[in-house]
């Protein structure tokens, strides 16, 4: 057990792994956290590299021992319980995670966040900045990702360019958060239309309860993004309840805000592309994780939250 207290630290923004596990047992074995899967003929044990892991989602028919929880939280790994495929998250009604109870996390970003959060005008300013950062990430990724471009997701597309430009202009003119949230929803609907047309799935309607492949993939990918967002906020010491966009009366609302930074850029197009290719849920999740790594999603989220926190403090 002691060896893990001296494990080489990896910055949260640089950690590579998110695990979704089902039909297995998570436990400590020979000083390592492992998950064990058993079939009629064979029992297999797989190591979880806890120092390089951000989130573990435990799906259907899973169990975890107290010693495994202790070791995971000692490295700041967030744990969530979910249904099949990673959705819904059933640990609580809101987006909640079993976080390590480390009382020595920094307060620098929390103090900066609270300096602006109680002022409605300043909170609106930061909400606008969040949306601008979101657009910047779309432009950054879609301008260079060849896989997306082959499927019709590129900045030079007339409809995409028009949607981004129009949204950017409306952000600046917006006078309250509820209006900004409405504009956010309308912009995402435009991206759905672009994605459905590009992948020739024109009958698509976004429905979180829908059983078609696109909706299922969107749900699963969004929960992975929520895991990254929760990790970012936990590591920076900012409670999940202090949202700037989504309802600030919900305990997990800031997780939704931060996840929005990457959802439309990465999850949205990938869900349509993978549904068109008839990929399995497991293959889709693996594609999500590869995209997160390739486009430094966690790095971007950390930098964005730090930037908003610093900007808010200076207002």
C-alpha positions as CSV (number, residue, x, y, z in Angstrom):
1,X,0.0,0.0,0.0
2,X,2.8,2.4,0.9
3,X,4.3,2.3,-2.6
4,X,1.3,4.3,-4.0
5,X,1.8,7.2,-1.6
6,X,5.2,7.7,-3.4
7,X,4.0,7.1,-6.9
8,X,5.2,9.6,-9.5
9,X,2.7,12.4,-9.9
10,X,1.1,13.0,-13.2
11,X,-0.7,16.3,-13.7
12,X,-4.5,15.8,-14.0
13,X,-4.5,17.5,-17.4
14,X,-1.9,15.0,-18.7
15,X,-3.6,11.8,-17.5
16,X,-4.6,9.5,-20.3
17,X,-7.1,7.0,-19.0
18,X,-10.9,6.9,-18.5
19,X,-12.3,3.5,-17.7
20,X,-15.9,2.2,-18.3
21,X,-16.3,-1.2,-16.6
22,X,-19.1,-3.6,-16.5
23,X,-19.7,-7.2,-15.4
24,X,-16.5,-7.3,-13.3
25,X,-15.1,-6.9,-9.8
26,X,-12.7,-4.1,-8.9
27,X,-10.4,-4.9,-6.1
28,X,-6.8,-4.7,-4.8
29,X,-4.6,-7.6,-5.7
30,X,-0.9,-7.8,-4.9
31,X,-0.7,-4.0,-4.2
32,X,-2.4,-3.0,-7.4
33,X,-5.9,-2.0,-8.3
34,X,-7.3,-4.5,-10.8
35,X,-10.6,-5.4,-12.4
36,X,-11.5,-9.1,-12.7
37,X,-13.8,-10.5,-15.4
38,X,-15.0,-14.0,-15.2
39,X,-16.6,-16.3,-17.9
40,X,-17.5,-19.9,-17.8
41,X,-14.1,-21.0,-18.7
42,X,-11.6,-18.4,-17.6
43,X,-11.0,-15.6,-15.1
44,X,-9.0,-12.6,-16.3
45,X,-7.4,-9.9,-14.3
46,X,-6.5,-6.4,-15.7
47,X,-4.4,-3.7,-14.0
48,X,-5.7,-0.2,-13.7
49,X,-2.9,2.4,-13.9
50,X,-4.3,4.6,-11.1
51,X,-1.7,7.3,-11.3
52,X,-2.6,7.9,-15.0
53,X,-6.4,7.7,-14.7
54,X,-8.9,10.4,-14.3
55,X,-12.3,8.7,-14.1
56,X,-13.8,5.2,-13.6
57,X,-17.4,4.6,-14.5
58,X,-18.8,1.4,-13.1
59,X,-21.6,0.1,-15.2
60,X,-24.0,-2.8,-14.8
61,X,-23.1,-5.8,-12.7
62,X,-20.0,-4.3,-11.1
63,X,-18.7,-4.3,-7.6
64,X,-15.8,-2.5,-5.9
65,X,-14.0,-3.2,-2.6
66,X,-13.3,-0.5,0.1
67,X,-9.5,-1.1,-0.3
68,X,-9.8,-0.4,-4.1
69,X,-11.8,2.8,-3.4
70,X,-9.2,3.9,-0.9
71,X,-6.4,3.4,-3.3
72,X,-8.2,5.1,-6.2
73,X,-9.1,8.1,-4.2
74,X,-5.6,8.4,-2.9
75,X,-4.6,9.2,-6.5
76,X,-7.6,11.5,-7.0
77,X,-9.4,9.2,-9.4
78,X,-13.1,10.1,-9.6
79,X,-15.6,7.2,-9.4
80,X,-19.1,7.1,-10.8
81,X,-21.8,4.4,-10.9
82,X,-23.8,4.3,-14.2
83,X,-26.2,2.2,-16.1
84,X,-25.3,0.1,-19.2
85,X,-23.1,1.9,-21.7
86,X,-22.1,4.6,-19.2
87,X,-25.6,6.2,-19.0
88,X,-27.4,7.3,-17.0
89,X,-25.1,8.2,-14.1
90,X,-26.9,6.7,-11.1
91,X,-24.7,7.8,-8.2
92,X,-27.1,10.7,-7.6
93,X,-29.8,12.7,-9.4
94,X,-27.4,15.4,-10.4
95,X,-24.0,14.9,-12.1
96,X,-22.2,13.7,-9.0
97,X,-18.9,11.8,-8.5
98,X,-17.4,10.1,-5.5
99,X,-14.4,12.4,-5.1
100,X,-11.3,11.9,-3.0
101,X,-11.7,13.8,0.3
102,X,-8.4,15.6,0.0
103,X,-8.5,18.7,2.1
104,X,-5.2,20.0,0.9
105,X,-6.2,21.0,-2.6
106,X,-5.4,24.6,-3.7
107,X,-7.9,27.4,-2.9
108,X,-6.5,29.9,-5.4
109,X,-9.0,29.2,-8.2
110,X,-11.9,28.9,-5.8
111,X,-11.2,32.3,-4.3
112,X,-10.9,33.8,-7.8
113,X,-14.2,32.1,-8.9
114,X,-16.1,33.3,-5.8
115,X,-14.8,36.9,-6.3
116,X,-17.1,37.3,-9.4
117,X,-19.8,34.6,-8.9
118,X,-22.2,36.5,-6.7
119,X,-22.3,39.4,-9.1
120,X,-24.8,38.7,-11.9
121,X,-23.2,41.0,-14.4
122,X,-19.7,39.5,-13.8
123,X,-21.2,36.0,-14.0
124,X,-22.7,36.9,-17.4
125,X,-19.3,38.1,-18.6
126,X,-17.7,34.8,-17.7
127,X,-20.5,32.8,-19.3
128,X,-19.9,34.7,-22.5
129,X,-16.2,34.0,-22.2
130,X,-17.0,30.3,-21.8
131,X,-19.0,30.3,-25.1
132,X,-16.2,32.1,-26.9
133,X,-13.7,29.5,-25.7
134,X,-16.1,26.8,-26.9
135,X,-16.2,28.4,-30.4
136,X,-12.4,28.8,-30.4
137,X,-12.0,25.1,-29.7
138,X,-14.3,24.1,-32.5
139,X,-12.3,26.3,-34.9
140,X,-9.1,24.8,-33.6
141,X,-10.1,21.2,-34.0
142,X,-12.3,21.3,-37.1
143,X,-9.6,23.2,-39.0
144,X,-7.0,20.4,-38.7
145,X,-8.8,17.1,-37.9
146,X,-8.6,15.2,-41.2
147,X,-11.0,12.4,-40.1
148,X,-13.7,15.0,-39.3
149,X,-13.0,16.8,-42.6
150,X,-13.4,13.6,-44.6
151,X,-16.9,13.3,-43.1
152,X,-17.9,16.9,-43.9
153,X,-17.0,18.7,-40.6
154,X,-14.8,21.6,-41.6
155,X,-14.7,25.3,-41.0
156,X,-14.9,26.3,-44.7
157,X,-18.4,24.8,-45.0
158,X,-20.8,27.7,-45.6
159,X,-23.4,26.6,-43.1
160,X,-20.8,25.9,-40.4
161,X,-19.0,29.2,-40.9
162,X,-22.4,31.1,-40.9
163,X,-23.5,29.3,-37.7
164,X,-20.3,30.1,-35.8
165,X,-20.2,33.7,-37.0
166,X,-23.8,34.4,-36.1
167,X,-23.5,32.8,-32.6
168,X,-20.3,34.7,-31.9
169,X,-22.0,38.0,-32.7
170,X,-25.1,37.1,-30.6
171,X,-22.9,36.2,-27.7
172,X,-21.6,39.8,-27.5
173,X,-25.1,41.3,-27.7
174,X,-26.7,39.0,-25.1
175,X,-27.9,40.8,-21.9
176,X,-28.7,37.8,-19.6
177,X,-27.7,34.2,-19.0
178,X,-31.1,32.7,-19.8
179,X,-31.0,34.3,-23.3
180,X,-27.4,33.1,-23.7
181,X,-28.5,29.5,-22.8
182,X,-31.2,29.7,-25.4
183,X,-28.7,30.8,-28.0
184,X,-26.4,28.0,-26.9
185,X,-29.2,25.5,-27.5
186,X,-30.1,27.0,-30.9
187,X,-26.5,26.8,-32.0
188,X,-26.2,23.2,-31.0
189,X,-29.3,22.4,-33.0
190,X,-27.7,24.0,-36.0
191,X,-24.6,21.7,-35.5
192,X,-26.9,18.7,-35.3
193,X,-28.5,19.7,-38.6
194,X,-25.0,20.1,-40.2
195,X,-23.9,16.7,-38.8
196,X,-27.0,14.9,-39.9
197,X,-26.8,16.3,-43.4
198,X,-23.1,15.6,-43.6
199,X,-23.5,11.9,-42.6
200,X,-26.8,11.5,-44.5
201,X,-28.8,10.8,-41.3
202,X,-31.4,13.5,-42.1
203,X,-34.2,12.1,-39.8
204,X,-32.2,12.7,-36.7
205,X,-34.0,14.3,-33.7
206,X,-32.1,14.8,-30.4
207,X,-33.8,12.8,-27.7
208,X,-31.9,11.7,-24.6
209,X,-34.3,8.8,-24.2
210,X,-33.9,7.8,-27.9
211,X,-32.7,4.3,-28.7
212,X,-31.1,5.0,-32.1
213,X,-27.4,4.8,-32.3
214,X,-26.7,8.6,-32.7
215,X,-28.6,9.4,-29.5
216,X,-27.1,6.5,-27.6
217,X,-23.6,7.6,-28.7
218,X,-24.2,11.2,-27.8
219,X,-25.4,10.2,-24.3
220,X,-22.4,8.0,-23.7
221,X,-19.9,10.5,-25.0
222,X,-21.4,13.3,-23.0
223,X,-21.0,11.4,-19.8
224,X,-17.3,10.8,-20.6
225,X,-17.0,14.6,-21.1
226,X,-18.7,15.1,-17.7
227,X,-16.0,12.9,-16.2
228,X,-13.3,15.2,-17.6
229,X,-15.2,18.3,-16.5
230,X,-15.6,16.9,-12.9
231,X,-11.9,16.0,-12.8
232,X,-10.9,19.5,-13.9
233,X,-13.1,21.2,-11.3
234,X,-12.1,18.8,-8.5
235,X,-8.4,19.2,-9.2
236,X,-8.7,23.0,-9.2
237,X,-10.8,23.0,-6.0
238,X,-13.9,24.6,-7.5
239,X,-17.3,23.1,-6.3
240,X,-19.6,21.9,-9.0
241,X,-22.5,24.0,-7.9
242,X,-21.1,27.4,-8.9
243,X,-22.3,27.4,-12.5
244,X,-22.2,30.4,-14.9
245,X,-24.5,29.0,-17.6
246,X,-26.7,26.2,-16.4
247,X,-29.0,26.6,-13.4
248,X,-26.9,27.6,-10.4
249,X,-29.4,25.9,-8.1
250,X,-28.3,22.5,-9.3
251,X,-25.4,20.9,-7.4
252,X,-23.6,19.6,-10.5
253,X,-24.4,22.4,-13.0
254,X,-20.8,23.7,-13.4
255,X,-19.9,20.2,-14.7
256,X,-22.3,20.8,-17.5
257,X,-20.8,24.2,-18.2
258,X,-17.3,22.9,-18.4
259,X,-18.2,19.9,-20.5
260,X,-19.8,22.2,-23.0
261,X,-16.3,23.4,-23.9
262,X,-15.6,20.2,-25.8
263,X,-18.9,18.4,-26.3
264,X,-20.0,19.9,-29.6
265,X,-16.4,19.9,-31.0
266,X,-15.6,16.3,-30.3
267,X,-18.6,14.2,-29.2
268,X,-21.2,15.6,-31.6
269,X,-19.5,14.8,-34.9
270,X,-18.0,11.6,-33.6
271,X,-21.5,10.2,-32.6
272,X,-22.8,10.8,-36.1
273,X,-19.7,9.4,-37.8
274,X,-19.6,6.2,-35.7
275,X,-23.4,5.7,-36.1
276,X,-23.0,5.9,-39.8
277,X,-20.1,3.4,-39.7
278,X,-22.3,1.0,-37.5
279,X,-19.7,0.9,-34.8
280,X,-20.2,-0.8,-31.5
281,X,-20.7,1.1,-28.2
282,X,-17.3,-0.1,-27.0
283,X,-15.6,1.1,-30.3
284,X,-17.3,4.5,-30.0
285,X,-16.1,5.0,-26.4
286,X,-12.6,4.1,-27.5
287,X,-12.8,6.6,-30.3
288,X,-13.9,9.2,-27.8
289,X,-10.9,8.6,-25.6
290,X,-8.5,8.7,-28.5
291,X,-10.0,12.1,-29.6
292,X,-9.7,13.5,-26.0
293,X,-6.0,12.6,-26.1
294,X,-5.3,13.7,-29.7
295,X,-6.9,17.1,-29.2
296,X,-5.7,17.7,-25.6
297,X,-9.3,18.0,-24.3
298,X,-8.4,17.8,-20.7
299,X,-5.5,20.3,-21.1
300,X,-7.9,22.7,-22.8
301,X,-10.5,22.4,-20.1
302,X,-7.9,23.1,-17.4
303,X,-6.6,26.2,-19.3
304,X,-10.1,27.4,-20.0
305,X,-11.3,27.2,-16.3
306,X,-8.1,28.8,-15.1
307,X,-8.5,31.6,-17.6
308,X,-12.2,32.2,-16.6
309,X,-11.2,32.2,-13.0
310,X,-8.4,34.7,-13.5
311,X,-10.6,36.9,-15.7
312,X,-13.4,36.9,-13.2
313,X,-11.2,37.9,-10.4
314,X,-10.0,40.9,-12.4
315,X,-13.5,42.2,-13.2
